[in-house]
């Protein structure tokens, strides 16, 4: 006989066994594999039946196994970070199921290849070609805080010291355009005198990033045969601050106010430059009878929209004047006098907005006006104006009043079409109005309505392969002609942090105003000048090191010739290769970069009697930039060495006997060697309670006092040849910069603005 307790135990055991057996019998087994789209097994993939607690993980061979007690129709999912999830419908009915998944790699901005052919980018941390930040510009030895001077340490640029502008891959300075927030800037450099280069008008601290394209640039931009420098202005500042500066050449004050809710900000800056103190210490080659004097003021307003967009307004006003004399090249008893007065005003409004559903918009408006009043004169030894009766001397007496106005309207729409693949399209309109009054009796007015429409797509096939394709249509009312400019690029990821890119593009540019007119005969009808770019590059980039090599070929067509009349029959080519290496890893506390360019270029344009190497180009250019910050001394030391082989020079003059231009003398300048140095000392580094932040800066160009010869000028009869050199062999600068509200000392140490 069993007791009641024993009977109950046996019944519970039997019921439990029956229940467990029925569950095991009711289970469905699911097995399978997970591979990528290259048929390679994926380990660590999570496989789960949606809306249940059943799941498994794939092993090193991509295999998985799981069981489930569920019955009926379900969805099974396989997912893994970096890949697109995959699902399949299944029917659970106690029969074993075998199921296989193929996961496609998900294209992401952090992993995807990027097109780098022809472009150096800074400011966007996700991009692979980060090169120069604003702090890099400020701390490049000898650059004196000028964006263009710092960019000249990158491959592709030429060391032209007697003209402003960026001379890129065989192109003249006017073939490179500068743009702020997508809109072209007229007159980005201060107006100056012949044979003396001037600096850029805009401070590096205004911009959060830049793209320097040495060729093959985006279809979103045009009217530049060689390259574009794209500057993106900062959004809201980190906090409010006030600043002041005093140096050997200028003084300045400014403030930036950030609202407490961090939704908007505004600021104003003013600077005054006068070179009297500097010129009293450093003798100049020209005789300055009117000392260079500059007033510069800018203001900004920025507001964040409800959708996370941004409205920005920036304005800049500057005025400068100068007067100088040089010995007249045609007579040692006479002097050439030059006087300049300039006023410049620039305005830029941009509106960036997120429209939702993958759409973004960027609208922009800019307006600039530039007025140059130039007077040239022939003077005697007593600095009195004279008339000699010799036409080629008296013709140097010129009075010119030029007014250049440019209005730009621009709109771009962007749509994400799949993953990070994107399409962009838009339009821009430029209205240029240029008026010239020559010797008070001849007036020339040039107006142009320029319109462009453009479209471009970034198509990411995988993280390893991407295309960029686009084109522009442009029309100029002045030339009554249009053009179509296709652009194409491809990038392929060759390994970890390494990739290759190729690019092709056609680029058109309206001729410079001075090329299509002369003051006696008026405007000449011409067409677009054209350049076709072919590029291929390889880049390997980590957070601390960048290696880049690029080869290029550029074909010029329809360049301007001025003989026998002004026309578009000129042509040329440029080809070569470039190397760039930046390293913050190998040497402790040392950041350096090395860039080298080889250039083979010739062109037939202007008054060239045949195809020649242009005077602004040289085959070999090298730059070495080194920076280090010694925390113990609270001081940063910055060196820049620039080298360039000699540039060609020609005495090209009209031969009345043959009725054509001929070369009467030619040669090459000596090689250029220029070592620049700067240091920045932070006296309050490490002081926790400091309220005023101080940076002391000192810099010098041409430390070795090398003889710098950029070119040669010839007298009318060709018998006198004078070297074109800097106004002084060296330039010294000492300054004190103060700020209240923002401590940027760590930026100076970490080089991470």
C-alpha positions, 0 to 999 in steps of 0.5 A: 500500500502506498501512502497518500504522500508517495502517491502524490509524488509519483503522480507529479513525476509522471505528469512532469515527465509527460510535459517535458517529453511533449515539449521536447517532441514539440520543439523545432530545430533551426540550423543554418549559415550566415555569409557576407555578399562575398560568400565569406562566413560571418561570426557573431551574427545575432539570429532571432525569431521576432516577438519571441525569446528564442535566438542564437549566434553564428560561430566562426564558420558562420553556422548557427543552431537553435530550437524553439517551442513556438508553432505557426508563422514567424519571421526570423532575423539575422543582424550584425553591426555594420551590415544590413539586417536580413529577414525570412518568413518561416513556418514552425511545425516541428519539422527541422528547418535549414535556413541560410542568410547573406548579409550585405555590408551597410555603407556608413560615413565612418567606414565608407571610401571617399573621393580624394582625387584632387582635394585636401580637406580639413575640418570634417573629422569623418573625412580621410584627407584632413590636412590643415586646420585654422590653428595649422594656418596660425602656427605655420612658420613664416605664414603670418596667419595668412591662409594662402601662405599656409596653403602654399606648403601643400603639393600642387602650389607654386612659390610665387612671391610677387603676385597674390593668388594660388598658382596651382599645377601650371595655372595662373593665380586668377585660375584659382577661385576662393569661395565662402559657404559656396559663394565665390569671392571677388577680390579675396586679396587686399589691393596692392602695388605691382610686383608685391604680393598682398595677403588675403582679406579673411582671418583663418579663425572665421572658418571651421573647415576648408577644402583645397582642390588642386583639380577635378573639383565638384560639379557644384562649383565652376569658373576656375580652370585650376582649383578652388579653395572652399572655406566654410564659416563657423557656426555658433562659437563655443562661448562668449569672449572678448579679444584684443591684439597689439603688434609691430604692425597692427592693433585690433579689438573684438568681441563675440557674444553667445546667447545663454540658450546657445541659439544665436550669437553675434560679434564685431572685430576691428583692426588697424594696420600702419607700417610706419613703425616697421618701415622705420626699423627695416629698410625697404627697396621702394621709397614709400611716400604714403605709408601703407595703411589699412582699416578692416572691420567685420561683423557676424550674426548666427542663429540656429533654427528649430530644425537644427539648421543655421542662418549666418550673416557675415560682412567685411569692410576694408580700406587701404592706401599707399604710395611708393616710388621706384627707379624708372627702368628706362632712365636712371634719372627718373622715378616711377610713382604709384598711388593706390586707394582702395575700398572693399565691402563684402556681405554673405548670407547663408541659410542651411536647413534640414527639410526632413525625409532625407532632404537638406537645403542650402541657400546663399546670397553674397554681394561685394563691391571693390573700388581701386583708384590708381595713379601712376606718374613719372617724377624727377629727382625732386619727386616732381611730375614731369613729361619727357616727350618720349612716348614709352616713358610718358605712357606710364602716366596713368589714372585709373578708377575701377569699380567691380561689383558682384552679386551672387545668388545660390541654391542647393538641394540635397537628398539621401537616396539610399544609405549614405548615397546622396544626390545634389542639384541646384543653381546659381546666378552671378551679376557682375558690373565692372566700370573703368575710367581711364585717364579721365576721358575713356570709360568702359563698362562690362556687365555680365549675367552668368547662370549655372545649373548643376547636379551631382550624385555620390553613389556608394556601392559598398564601403569599398567602392564609391562613384561621384558623377555630375555636371554643370551647364553655364551661360554668360550673357556677355559672351552669349555662349553656354557650355556643359561641363561633366565631372566624374570620380571613382574611389576604391578602398584598397585596405585598412585606411587606404584607398585609390581615387581617379577623377576626370572633369572639364572646367570653363572660365570666363576670361579675366577682364583685363584680358578681354579689354584694353583702355584704348580699344575697348572690350573684345568679344571672346569665349570661355577658356577651358581645361580638362583634368585627369587625376589618379591618387593613392592615400593612406591615412590614420589619425596621426599620419597621412601619406598621399601621392597623386599624378595628374594631366591637364589640357588647356584649350581656348586660352586668350591670345592678344596678337594679332588680335584678342582671341581664344586660340591659345592652348597648353598642358600641365602634367606631373605628380605630387607627394605629401606626408604628414606625421604626428607619431614618429617623433614625440611632441613633433608634428611635421609635413613634407610636400613635393611637386613635380610639374611639366607645363607649357602654354601658348597664350597672351603675347607668347610667340610660341609654346613656353613654360610660363614664368610663374611655374617651375618643375620642382617645389618642396615644402617642409613644415615642422611644429613642436610645443614644449610644455615646460617652456610654455612655447611652441616652435614652428619652422617652414622651409620652402624650396623651388627651382628657378623660374623662367623669364623672357623679354618678349617684345614686338618686332616692328620689322617682322610685325610679330612678338619675339623673344629677345632674351630669356633665362631662369632665376636662381633657385628659391630657398626660404626658411620661415620661423615663428614661436608662440609663448603662453605665459598663463599656461597652467594657471587655473584661475586665469581670467585673461588668456595671453599668447605672445607671437614672434615670426620672421620670414627668410631666416637665412637672409637668402637672395630671393629673385622671382622674375625680371623686368626689362626696359623698353629697348631691352638693354636694362634688366632688373630683378623682381625681389621682395621689398625687403629680404626679411619680414619681422612680426611681434604681437600680443593676443589677449582674450577673455572668456575662452582659453585656447591654450590647450588648442595650441598644445594639442593642435586641435582647434 
